[in-house]
């Protein structure tokens, strides 16, 4: 199975995950500071800054794009509950 | 001094600006979490321009009749072009559906963060084609005067915004700078002494959103304020800047300065095992902090203190570590009492960890860790559990836990590489 590597900069942890994993699933397990509320892509609590490797995430859905716009999210930010890792190496930070 | 609000009358706030809200003097508890010795008011306002009337906020649904009577005393529904909801909490949006039914020309202006809340609170048929989303830089044109909007989220709802009438120097501030204090004399220079209520409201409603408060104050302090018109409590027309300054003081980040980070270790111990583990955590943290000023480390026996004082301490701490024995499969009550008292402070991003001794099952540590995660703390380090009398290895693990937490606070965490398959 294809793998990806995610570094959670706020806690100094790098973790190998299967491709297709959502950021929030990993963040929760390693205890990083990316917190969540609804886990359905609506509340924007899990807004995450993609420090590098943005291209390794699946494109945002229409709903995610709308929520990012409504919450004035800066560029290179995604919802951790929606963003799926496709491969490669990412570095992320809580927004 | 402006006359007190009559049962039906609108009250002038400034030229062509009226208070049209409702008084609720008998309210004694609000939203479960707040008490009020003086009731509250649901403040709504009407602003007239040369080409239309704007209504800013409405009232709780049970007070709609009073609201509409006051509105009708100064405007007709066909004059209303704009309805602004500075946030959608039901005590301010209760009369909205009926207002939109009566004011057929009006467009509802809300912040973009209100989009999903509108769907959850109202019948889409009432809103179809009638909503526009506004933010900082946008304005509503009333002809010879304009309303401008300030994006001020999380004060205290995600969709909160403030509305600025530059022509009169009036800031319609939603719940920000408000309080639950009902007095029919309405204005801060006419009502009784409400300072206690103003501070109480801040500490219970705004305090968890301190960083958002500071961001909003940055916007508001730059305005030439003549009046602050909040959605609850007295209208602040005398020295409004003093109330803004009071919020600035209440939202101040720390008394020690941001350079000093605090690690607070809390414990409860039946026979001394968890206490000795706590001391090892502290010793480990001290070993990583090369200067006392880098990390301020403190140890607290939860059985010896009041939760309220610990809440203040926790608000300023960067890391919180809890030690609890396991009794009957649970952490002990003083720990839960404290962990259920923290909704009034901002915990997001603080570091958390847990440890404790147990007899045979040891549920306390993972239960505390789970609670800390749900309170939005980072919990990156596995807790330490010691069966019965802690061994040298157990104390070493506690020492390592304390040391690693301190290193996190110092920005020097030991890098770790994991595989998801190993921790799932």
Interface residues (C-beta under 8 A of the other chain):
Chain A: X10 X11 X12 X13 X14 X15 X16 X17 X18 X21 X26 X28 X29 X30 X31 X32 X33 X35 X42 X43 X44 X66 X67 X69 X70 X71 X72 X94
Chain B: X112 X113 X115 X116 X133 X135 X151 X153 X158 X348 X349 X369 X373 X376 X378 X379 X380 X381 X408 X413 X414 X415 X416 X417 X418 X419 X420 X423 X424
